[in-house]
Amino acid sequence: VEKLFSPKSFKEVSSRRTPSHVIPQPEEVLTSEDLGRFFFYYLGSPYRKGSEKEHLHYLARWIYNRLLKESSPWLEDLRVAMESPEEGDISPYVNILKELMPSFSATQFRDYAQCPYLHFCRHILRLEPLPSLVEKGLDAILQGRIVHETLRKYYSAGGDIESIFQETFRRRTRGIPIGFREFRLKQDMLKSLKALLELDKSYAALLPLRPSHEYLERRFGRDEIPALQLQDRDLGTIRVSGIIDRIDVAEIEGENLALVIDYKYSKYDLNGIRLKDIEEGRDLQLPIYLMAAKECLNLRPLGAQFFYMKPPGRSGIFNYGPLELASPPPLLKKGTHFTDEKGLEDLLETSREHLLKHAKGILAGNKSITPWDTQNCVEGRCD
């Protein structure tokens, strides 16, 4: 195969692989063969203390202790639950569930609120859709990653957005055939990025809040930033982790005011129905990020917004009072729910109650097939 390419072309389209590359990562384990490969490789592999490989070694050891021993009641009840959701009681295994899920994410809570059985399949059984017969190529997930990485690099060090995008696109799509469809998607991404920066300039003219390299793709619950902690009398401490795409900050009268931003490479307005989803606990991503900004990063959040890109625009929750503005800027009015300090605190307190309710249901082993929105139960949406 190498003879079909020039040395330069072969280097661009190929990648060197070691034996560890064929070992699935935890999120990629789907079959018993995958589990065996992961277990036997990482249980005996050397590792440095504090490294990612140490974490995988302890996970492999946990698999042996919990899953590979014979006559496991947990496995038997899990098998029954897979075949008959109304049977196979897993509520006695709260300690195992806590080990499986040492921390929760906004996606987990959203899936559980949509349907407990959806959460059970995705986050406890770790099931994945059957692989598509069509090569994924430049799919929506990869497009989102390219856009996110481009914005992170741009706001970290500045520079020319097009140059940063071209380099990121080239590296991320190495090995993917670029035809007319991919070229059109590439042009759409670059167009969206440029339009987003223009809209950012408009916001900068109205608000004192600015992006900071210190608050780009900040992970809470990993490394030096602690997880968001929720206290419950029965369950103890519930930990929530996640990644905040960007936080715009401004120091006013000695306080670090903050606006949380989450990029969406789609049109994603926070209309009345969307706000109702937040208030009723069906989508708690923005409240989780607001709580994390306050409790994990010691900022005073004024609100949180989705920054969607098709076409570019923001929508979310915003308290403009501390900025001493006479009225909300017209640019913010579309799709934004305005509130005051008390309203924001009430929303976060209600969201905290929803989070604890969901966590209790998950750890109690609730796996009932009770979808909130049956439109998401069709093939292709609930795999």
C-alpha positions in Angstrom: 0.0 0.0 0.0 2.8 2.4 0.8 4.1 2.3 -2.7 0.8 3.8 -4.0 1.7 7.1 -2.2 4.5 9.6 -2.3 6.5 9.7 1.0 4.9 13.0 1.9 1.3 11.8 1.0 1.7 8.6 2.9 2.8 10.4 6.0 -0.3 12.7 5.8 -2.8 9.8 5.4 -1.3 7.2 7.7 -0.7 6.9 11.4 1.6 4.7 13.4 -0.2 2.3 15.8 1.0 0.3 18.8 -0.7 -2.7 20.3 -2.4 -0.5 22.8 -4.3 1.2 20.0 -6.4 -1.9 19.4 -7.4 -2.1 23.1 -10.8 -0.5 23.5 -11.2 2.4 26.0 -13.9 2.0 28.7 -16.5 3.9 26.8 -15.8 1.7 23.7 -16.4 -1.6 25.4 -19.4 -3.3 23.8 -18.8 -7.0 23.6 -17.4 -9.6 25.9 -14.4 -9.8 23.6 -13.8 -6.0 24.1 -14.1 -6.5 27.8 -11.6 -9.3 27.8 -9.1 -7.3 25.8 -9.4 -4.3 28.0 -9.1 -6.4 31.2 -6.1 -8.6 30.3 -4.1 -5.7 28.9 -4.6 -3.1 31.6 -4.5 -5.5 34.6 -0.9 -6.5 33.8 0.4 -3.3 32.2 3.0 -1.2 34.1 1.9 2.4 34.9 3.1 5.5 36.5 1.4 6.7 39.7 -1.0 9.4 39.0 -1.2 8.7 35.3 -4.3 7.9 33.2 -3.0 4.3 32.9 -3.1 3.9 36.7 -6.8 4.8 36.5 -7.4 2.2 33.8 -5.4 -0.4 35.8 -7.7 0.1 38.9 -10.7 -0.1 36.6 -9.5 -3.4 35.2 -9.0 -4.7 38.8 -12.5 -3.5 39.6 -13.9 -5.4 36.6 -12.2 -8.6 37.9 -13.5 -8.2 41.4 -17.0 -7.2 40.4 -17.7 -8.7 36.9 -15.5 -11.7 36.2 -16.1 -13.7 39.4 -18.5 -16.5 39.0 -22.0 -16.6 40.6 -22.4 -12.8 40.7 -26.0 -11.9 41.8 -25.4 -8.5 40.3 -24.7 -9.9 36.9 -27.6 -12.3 37.1 -30.0 -9.5 38.0 -28.5 -7.2 35.4 -29.0 -10.0 32.7 -32.7 -10.3 33.8 -33.1 -6.5 33.7 -31.8 -6.4 30.2 -34.3 -9.0 29.0 -37.3 -7.8 31.0 -37.1 -4.2 32.3 -39.9 -4.7 34.7 -37.9 -7.5 36.4 -34.3 -7.8 37.6 -34.3 -5.7 40.7 -31.0 -3.7 40.9 -31.9 -1.5 43.8 -29.9 -3.6 46.4 -26.7 -2.8 44.5 -26.5 0.9 45.3 -22.8 0.6 46.2 -22.0 -1.0 42.8 -24.1 1.7 41.1 -22.0 4.4 42.9 -18.8 2.7 41.8 -20.1 2.6 38.2 -21.0 6.3 38.4 -18.6 8.1 40.8 -20.0 11.3 39.4 -22.9 12.3 37.2 -23.1 14.5 34.2 -25.8 16.8 32.7 -26.3 14.3 29.9 -27.1 11.5 32.4 -29.7 13.6 34.2 -31.2 14.6 30.8 -31.4 11.0 29.7 -33.0 9.9 33.0 -35.5 12.7 32.9 -36.5 11.7 29.3 -36.8 7.9 30.2 -35.2 5.9 33.1 -34.8 2.9 30.8 -32.9 5.1 28.3 -30.5 6.0 31.2 -30.2 2.4 32.3 -29.2 1.3 28.8 -26.8 4.2 28.0 -25.1 4.8 31.3 -25.3 1.5 33.3 -25.3 -1.1 30.6 -23.2 1.2 28.4 -24.9 0.0 25.3 -24.2 1.7 22.0 -26.1 1.8 18.7 -25.3 -0.8 16.2 -22.4 0.4 13.9 -23.6 2.0 10.7 -22.8 0.3 7.4 -22.0 3.7 6.1 -18.6 5.2 7.1 -19.2 8.1 9.5 -16.7 10.5 7.9 -17.3 14.1 8.6 -20.4 13.6 10.8 -22.1 16.1 13.1 -20.0 15.0 16.1 -16.7 15.6 14.3 -17.9 18.9 13.0 -18.8 20.0 16.6 -15.3 18.9 17.8 -13.6 20.9 15.0 -15.6 24.0 15.8 -15.1 23.7 19.6 -11.3 23.2 19.2 -11.0 26.1 16.8 -12.8 28.5 19.2 -10.7 27.3 22.1 -7.5 28.0 20.3 -8.6 31.3 19.0 -9.7 32.6 22.4 -6.6 31.2 24.1 -4.0 32.8 21.9 -5.8 34.9 19.3 -4.6 34.9 15.7 -6.4 34.4 12.4 -9.6 32.3 12.8 -9.4 30.9 9.3 -5.8 29.7 9.7 -6.6 28.1 13.0 -9.7 26.4 11.5 -7.8 25.1 8.5 -5.1 23.5 10.6 -7.6 22.0 13.0 -9.7 20.7 10.1 -6.7 19.2 8.4 -5.6 17.4 11.5 -9.0 16.2 12.6 -10.0 14.9 9.2 -6.7 13.1 8.4 -7.6 9.8 6.6 -11.2 11.0 5.7 -11.9 11.3 2.0 -12.8 14.9 1.3 -15.4 15.1 -1.5 -17.9 17.7 -2.5 -20.1 17.1 0.6 -17.2 17.4 3.0 -15.9 20.5 1.2 -19.4 22.1 1.5 -19.5 21.3 5.2 -16.1 22.7 5.7 -17.1 26.0 4.1 -20.3 26.1 6.3 -18.2 25.6 9.4 -15.8 28.4 8.5 -18.7 30.7 7.6 -20.4 30.0 10.9 -17.2 30.7 12.9 -16.6 34.0 11.2 -20.2 35.0 11.8 -19.9 34.0 15.5 -16.9 36.3 15.9 -18.8 39.2 14.4 -21.7 38.6 16.8 -19.2 38.4 19.7 -18.0 41.9 18.7 -21.5 43.2 18.9 -21.9 41.8 22.4 -18.6 43.2 23.5 -19.8 46.7 22.5 -22.8 46.2 24.9 -21.4 44.3 27.8 -18.2 44.5 29.9 -17.9 40.7 30.0 -15.0 39.3 28.0 -13.7 35.8 27.3 -10.7 34.7 29.4 -8.2 32.0 28.5 -8.4 30.9 32.1 -12.0 29.9 31.7 -12.0 28.0 28.4 -13.2 24.4 28.4 -12.8 24.2 32.1 -13.5 20.8 33.5 -15.0 20.5 37.0 -14.7 17.2 38.7 -11.3 16.5 37.1 -7.8 17.6 37.9 -7.5 20.6 40.2 -11.1 21.8 40.0 -13.5 19.9 42.4 -16.8 18.4 41.3 -20.0 20.1 42.0 -21.2 18.5 45.3 -24.9 18.0 46.2 -25.7 16.9 49.8 -28.5 14.5 50.6 -29.4 13.1 53.9 -29.9 9.5 52.6 -27.3 9.3 49.8 -24.6 11.5 51.2 -22.6 13.4 48.7 -23.6 13.4 45.0 -20.9 14.6 42.7 -21.5 16.2 39.3 -18.8 16.8 36.7 -18.6 18.4 33.3 -16.9 20.8 30.9 -17.8 24.4 30.5 -17.0 25.6 27.0 -16.4 29.2 27.9 -17.0 31.8 30.7 -16.9 35.5 30.0 -15.8 37.5 33.0 -15.6 41.1 34.3 -14.3 42.4 37.6 -16.7 45.0 39.0 -16.4 46.4 42.5 -14.1 43.6 43.5 -16.4 40.8 42.3 -15.7 38.5 39.4 -18.9 38.5 37.5 -19.4 35.7 35.0 -21.5 34.6 32.1 -21.4 30.9 31.2 -21.5 30.0 27.5 -22.0 26.6 25.9 -21.5 26.3 22.2 -24.0 24.5 20.1 -23.2 23.8 16.4 -26.9 24.0 15.6 -29.8 26.3 16.0 -30.8 26.0 19.6 -33.1 28.7 20.9 -34.1 28.8 24.6 -37.8 29.5 23.9 -40.7 29.1 26.4 -40.8 25.3 26.0 -37.1 25.1 26.6 -37.3 27.2 29.7 -40.1 25.0 31.0 -37.8 22.0 30.5 -35.3 23.6 32.8 -37.9 24.6 35.4 -39.4 21.1 35.5 -36.0 19.3 35.6 -35.9 17.8 32.1 -32.8 19.7 31.0 -30.5 20.9 33.7 -27.3 21.6 31.8 -27.3 25.4 32.2 -28.2 25.3 35.9 -25.5 22.7 36.6 -22.9 25.0 34.9 -24.2 28.0 36.8 -23.8 26.1 40.1 -20.3 24.9 39.1 -19.2 28.5 38.2 -20.3 29.7 41.6 -19.3 26.8 43.9 -16.3 25.3 42.0 -14.7 28.3 40.4 -15.7 31.0 43.0 -17.3 33.3 40.4 -20.6 35.2 40.7 -22.6 34.0 37.7 -25.0 36.4 36.1 -26.5 33.8 33.8 -25.8 31.1 31.2 -26.4 31.0 27.5 -26.3 28.6 24.6 -24.3 30.1 21.7 -25.8 28.4 18.7 -24.2 28.8 15.3 -26.9 28.1 12.6 -27.3 31.1 12.4 -25.2 32.6 15.2 -27.2 33.8 18.2 -27.4 33.5 21.9 -30.2 32.4 24.2 -30.4 31.6 27.9 -30.9 33.0 31.4 -29.5 36.4 32.3 -29.5 38.7 35.3 -28.2 42.1 34.0 -28.9 44.0 37.3 -25.3 43.9 38.6 -24.0 45.4 35.4 -26.0 48.5 36.2 -27.7 48.6 32.8 -30.9 50.6 32.6 -32.6 48.0 30.4 -31.5 44.8 28.7 -29.7 45.4 25.4 -32.0 44.7 22.4 -29.5 42.2 21.1 -30.1 40.0 24.2 -33.9 40.1 24.1 -34.4 37.3 21.5 -34.6 33.9 23.3 -33.3 35.2 26.6 -35.1 34.8 29.9 -34.3 37.8 32.1 -34.4 37.5 35.9 -33.1 39.2 39.0 -30.8 37.9 41.7 -33.6 36.2 43.7 -35.1 34.7 40.6 -31.7 33.2 39.6 -31.2 31.8 43.1 -34.7 30.3 43.1 -34.1 28.6 39.8 -30.8 27.1 41.0 -32.4 25.8 44.2 -35.2 24.2 42.2 -32.7 22.7 39.9 -30.7 21.3 42.8 -33.9 19.6 44.1 -34.4 18.1 40.6 -30.8 16.8 40.5 -31.1 15.1 43.8 -34.5 13.6 42.8 -32.9 12.2 39.6 -29.9 10.9 41.5 -32.1 9.1 44.0 -34.1 7.5 41.2 -30.9 6.3 39.4 -29.3 4.9 42.5 -32.6 3.2 43.5 -32.3 1.2 40.3 -35.3 2.8 38.5 -35.3 1.6 34.9 -39.0 1.9 34.0 -39.9 2.5 30.4 -41.7 5.9 31.0 -40.6 8.3 28.3 -41.5 12.0 28.9 -41.5 12.8 25.1 -42.6 9.8 23.0 -41.3 11.6 19.9 -37.8 10.7 21.0 -38.7 7.0 21.1 -38.6 6.5 17.4 -35.8 4.7 15.6 -32.8 6.9 15.2 -33.4 9.0 18.3 -33.5 6.3 20.9 -31.0 3.7 19.8 
